[in-house]
Amino acid sequence: MTRPRLSKPTLPWPTRSKADHEQARERTLRDATRLLTGGLCAVCRERDESERRWLGYFVTESHTDEGVRARLIAAAGFCPAHTRHLLADASLPWLMPQVHDAALTGGRPMLEQEHTRPAPCPACVTGQAAEQRALATLLPALDQPSVLRAVLEEAVCLPHTAALAAQANAAQAVQMTTAARAHLDAPARDHEVLWLAGSDPDAPHRPAWHTALDTLLPRETEHQQHSVLDRWDADAATDCCPLCLAEHRATHRFLTWAATATGRGQPAREETGLCPPHLHDLATIGGPNTTAVVQDNRDTWNRRLTRHQQLIIARRTDRRDANAYLLAAPRCSACDARQVAGNRQAALLDAALLDPVRTRTLEHTHGICLHHALTGPTLAPRAYDILTARLALLRWEVDEVLRKQDWHTRYEPCGDETTVTVRAPTLLDGRVYAGLPVSPAASPVPHAHQRSEADQPPARPTPAR
């Protein structure tokens, strides 16, 4: 006889009272109001502050945490912007060798593993998580008039306004896109690029590289007028990754042309689309055509917002497709120029390596960086062999600096290996220095207990025999 199956007793599920809902609503409004207080842009600010806090804690505490180190190893180091942030910190002499050690520990094995790419920068991941939390805080509070009014009045940059519009209900999305279009139709303001592109904490640190790249443009033209190989020989002899050099030089040339060209030689509208970082760089470079390029980017945004609004109102397509159209990354002509230049330089590198004379020459130069070996186009095997040899020497220097950081080695003189703290980025990721060699002014201060050779006690005289 089969026993009847007894159902489990159901326990009463606790329901939220009206007071609980009111408290949650007040908390949501309070959090959103806090975010929106402080100027443009609330979401960018949360992201940037989160990254700064994470890096500050990394410097003081978490660099010794095994989990943090594992993430840094998986990413083969930090991204260029956050590496520059750390290089500018007072902790440079003692901390950066540990960062380079993690980059080498993670990056070198990836050279032997096909289809393996570094994980995202851990500081960037932290910032992106804070960015999503900020959006999630604002979204449920949009039904509050004060919050929606602040968003409509540019408390949030245009890219993050679009991100909110894609997640809000249809009525709120139409309100936000209508307000954004009205701002785009109005005359440009002083903070126009900040609103169009969002904040970029790394932007103020890049003008120094723009100045250095300015001097390279006429040299490239001069060498290429003699022969292509003259230009290649000059690039290969420069103490940096030749692929990074070509990419950043081409990007800077394009942005300089876009900002300064006038008359019939100026770029057409289809050539002026820029991503947020390059829009910031264009504004920094400046020139008579900068206003026109910025206006073209305003017009592009206006067309996207208008089309998205039409799709929502007319319901001609699925809402997800309309949102995907709105959030699709626009084509950046400067990024296109960078990619073409990098691919062409890589092809020239492969061709030069077929020449035994130039192969021997390249063996005595800097060679490609680890970033391009892991993420760039496939190159001739000899290029990777040269990189492997450079990384082996870099590995020894980093280990030596770390060894001499110990208190018990304070009697040993410090040599040129201490400069590895600023030299390593050119070999690990040439983008850190915008594809350029290390500046002569960049010299690390020895660790407090590491004395220079001049500070060492004099050697004892050798007794006469």
SVG drawing of the C-alpha trace seen along z (x, -y; Angstrom):
<svg xmlns="http://www.w3.org/2000/svg" viewBox="-2 -79 108 81">
<polyline fill="none" stroke="black" stroke-width="0.4" points="0.0,0.0 1.5,-3.3 1.5,-5.9 0.1,-9.3 2.7,-11.9 2.3,-14.6 2.9,-18.1 5.3,-20.2 3.6,-22.7 3.9,-26.2 5.2,-28.9 3.8,-32.3 6.1,-34.5 6.9,-37.8 5.4,-40.7 6.8,-44.2 4.7,-46.7 3.8,-50.1 6.3,-51.6 9.0,-49.4 8.2,-50.5 8.3,-54.1 11.7,-53.7 13.1,-52.0 11.7,-54.8 13.3,-57.4 16.6,-55.6 16.5,-55.4 15.8,-59.1 18.5,-60.0 21.1,-57.9 20.2,-59.3 20.2,-62.9 23.7,-62.3 25.0,-61.1 23.6,-64.0 25.1,-66.6 28.6,-67.5 28.5,-68.5 28.9,-66.8 28.9,-63.8 27.4,-61.8 28.1,-58.4 31.6,-59.3 32.5,-60.7 31.5,-57.5 33.5,-55.4 36.6,-57.6 36.5,-57.9 36.1,-54.2 39.2,-53.6 41.2,-56.2 40.2,-54.6 41.1,-51.1 44.5,-52.3 45.1,-54.1 44.3,-51.0 46.5,-49.0 49.4,-51.2 49.1,-51.1 47.7,-47.7 46.2,-45.3 49.3,-44.9 50.2,-42.1 46.8,-40.4 47.0,-37.1 43.6,-37.6 44.5,-41.1 47.9,-39.8 46.2,-36.9 43.9,-39.4 46.9,-41.5 48.8,-38.5 45.8,-37.4 45.6,-40.9 49.4,-41.0 49.6,-44.3 47.5,-47.4 46.1,-49.3 48.2,-52.3 46.1,-54.9 46.3,-53.3 50.0,-52.4 50.6,-56.1 48.7,-56.9 51.0,-54.6 54.2,-55.9 53.3,-59.4 52.8,-58.2 55.5,-58.6 55.6,-54.9 57.2,-54.4 60.6,-53.1 59.4,-50.3 55.9,-49.4 56.4,-49.4 58.9,-46.5 56.1,-44.4 53.7,-45.5 56.2,-44.6 56.8,-41.3 53.1,-40.5 52.9,-41.6 55.8,-39.3 54.5,-36.4 51.2,-36.6 52.3,-37.7 55.3,-35.5 53.4,-32.2 50.7,-33.7 53.2,-34.0 53.2,-30.2 49.5,-29.8 47.4,-30.3 44.2,-32.3 45.0,-33.5 44.6,-37.2 45.1,-39.1 42.1,-39.7 40.8,-43.3 42.7,-45.7 41.5,-45.1 41.3,-48.9 39.1,-49.3 36.9,-46.4 36.4,-48.1 35.5,-51.4 33.0,-49.7 31.3,-48.0 30.9,-51.3 29.6,-52.8 26.9,-50.2 26.0,-50.6 25.6,-54.4 23.3,-53.8 21.3,-51.2 20.9,-53.8 19.6,-56.5 17.3,-54.3 14.6,-53.5 14.7,-57.1 13.8,-58.5 10.1,-58.6 11.0,-61.3 10.6,-64.7 13.8,-66.2 16.0,-63.3 14.5,-63.3 14.9,-67.1 18.5,-66.9 19.2,-64.3 17.4,-66.4 19.5,-69.4 22.8,-67.7 23.8,-66.3 24.8,-63.2 27.0,-63.2 25.5,-62.3 26.9,-58.7 25.5,-57.9 22.2,-59.7 21.9,-57.3 22.7,-54.3 19.9,-55.5 17.5,-56.0 18.1,-52.5 17.1,-51.0 14.2,-53.5 10.6,-53.1 9.5,-54.5 8.1,-57.8 11.3,-58.5 13.5,-57.6 11.6,-60.0 12.0,-62.8 15.7,-62.2 16.4,-62.0 14.3,-65.1 16.2,-67.1 19.5,-65.8 18.6,-66.8 17.6,-70.3 21.0,-70.7 22.7,-69.5 20.7,-72.0 21.7,-74.9 25.1,-76.7 28.1,-74.8 29.2,-75.5 32.6,-75.6 32.2,-72.1 30.9,-70.7 33.5,-67.9 33.0,-66.9 29.3,-66.5 29.7,-64.8 32.4,-62.3 32.2,-62.0 35.1,-62.6 38.6,-61.3 41.0,-61.5 43.9,-60.5 43.4,-63.3 45.4,-66.0 48.4,-63.7 48.5,-63.1 49.4,-66.6 53.1,-66.0 53.0,-63.0 51.3,-65.1 54.2,-67.6 56.8,-64.8 54.8,-63.3 54.8,-66.7 58.6,-66.4 58.3,-63.0 55.9,-63.9 58.4,-65.9 61.1,-63.2 58.8,-60.5 58.1,-62.5 61.7,-63.3 62.8,-59.6 60.0,-58.3 60.9,-60.8 64.3,-59.0 62.9,-55.4 60.5,-53.3 63.4,-51.4 64.9,-54.6 61.8,-55.2 61.8,-51.6 65.4,-51.8 64.8,-55.0 61.7,-53.4 63.5,-50.2 66.5,-52.2 64.2,-54.1 64.2,-52.7 60.6,-51.7 58.1,-49.2 58.0,-50.1 54.3,-49.1 53.3,-51.3 55.3,-54.1 53.6,-53.8 50.1,-53.6 50.5,-56.7 52.2,-58.7 49.5,-58.0 46.8,-58.8 48.4,-62.1 48.9,-63.0 45.2,-62.4 44.0,-64.4 46.4,-67.3 45.1,-67.3 41.5,-67.1 41.9,-70.0 44.0,-72.3 43.0,-71.7 40.9,-74.3 39.4,-75.0 39.2,-72.2 41.7,-70.1 39.7,-69.7 38.1,-66.4 34.7,-65.4 31.9,-64.7 32.3,-60.9 35.9,-61.3 35.3,-63.3 33.7,-60.7 35.7,-60.2 35.6,-58.0 35.5,-59.8 39.3,-59.7 40.2,-61.0 37.6,-63.7 39.3,-64.8 42.7,-64.7 41.3,-66.7 40.2,-69.4 43.6,-69.5 45.4,-69.8 43.1,-72.6 43.0,-74.4 40.8,-76.3 38.8,-73.3 38.2,-71.9 34.8,-73.5 33.6,-72.1 34.8,-68.5 33.1,-68.8 29.9,-70.0 30.0,-67.0 30.1,-64.7 27.2,-66.6 25.2,-66.2 26.0,-62.4 24.7,-62.1 21.6,-64.1 20.8,-61.7 21.2,-58.7 18.9,-60.1 16.3,-61.2 16.2,-57.8 16.1,-56.0 13.2,-58.2 11.3,-57.5 11.7,-53.7 10.4,-53.9 7.4,-56.1 6.4,-54.3 7.3,-50.8 8.7,-49.9 11.2,-47.5 11.9,-45.6 13.0,-47.8 16.1,-45.8 17.1,-46.5 16.4,-50.2 18.6,-50.3 21.4,-48.4 21.3,-51.0 21.6,-53.8 24.4,-52.2 26.5,-51.0 30.0,-52.4 30.4,-55.0 33.1,-54.6 36.2,-56.5 38.4,-57.7 41.4,-58.2 41.1,-54.5 40.9,-53.4 44.1,-55.4 45.8,-53.7 44.8,-50.2 45.8,-50.7 49.2,-52.1 49.8,-49.3 48.9,-46.6 51.1,-48.3 54.0,-48.6 53.7,-44.9 53.7,-43.9 56.8,-46.0 58.4,-44.3 57.7,-40.9 59.2,-42.0 62.3,-43.5 62.9,-40.3 63.3,-38.4 66.5,-40.5 69.4,-38.8 71.1,-42.2 68.1,-43.9 67.3,-40.8 70.7,-41.1 70.1,-44.9 66.7,-44.2 68.3,-41.8 70.2,-44.7 67.2,-47.1 64.2,-47.3 61.8,-45.1 58.0,-44.7 56.3,-45.0 54.5,-42.2 51.1,-43.9 51.5,-43.7 52.7,-40.1 49.6,-39.1 47.0,-41.2 48.4,-42.4 48.6,-40.7 50.6,-37.5 54.3,-38.3 57.3,-36.4 58.7,-33.9 61.9,-35.9 60.1,-38.9 58.8,-36.7 62.2,-35.2 63.7,-38.7 60.9,-39.7 61.5,-36.5 65.2,-37.4 64.3,-41.0 61.8,-39.7 64.3,-37.3 66.7,-40.2 63.8,-42.3 62.9,-39.4 66.4,-39.3 66.4,-43.1 63.0,-43.1 64.1,-40.2 67.3,-42.0 65.5,-45.2 63.1,-43.2 66.0,-41.4 67.8,-44.6 64.6,-46.0 65.3,-43.7 66.9,-45.3 69.6,-42.7 71.0,-43.8 71.4,-47.4 75.2,-47.1 75.0,-46.3 75.4,-49.2 72.4,-50.0 73.1,-50.0 71.3,-50.7 68.8,-47.9 66.9,-50.5 65.8,-52.3 63.8,-49.2 60.9,-50.8 60.5,-53.3 62.0,-51.3 59.9,-48.2 56.6,-49.8 58.2,-50.3 58.7,-46.5 55.6,-45.4 53.1,-47.8 54.5,-50.6 51.1,-52.5 52.0,-53.7 54.5,-56.2 52.3,-56.8 54.7,-54.7 57.7,-56.8 61.0,-55.9 61.3,-56.7 61.8,-60.4 65.3,-61.2 63.7,-63.1 62.0,-59.9 64.5,-58.5 63.4,-56.7 64.6,-57.6 66.5,-54.7 64.8,-53.1 65.5,-54.7 67.8,-51.9 69.6,-51.5 72.7,-53.7 74.3,-54.7 77.8,-53.6 79.1,-57.0 77.6,-56.5 79.2,-53.1 82.1,-53.0 85.6,-53.2 87.2,-49.9 90.0,-48.7 93.4,-49.2 95.0,-46.0 98.0,-45.2 101.4,-45.3 103.2,-42.0"/>
</svg>
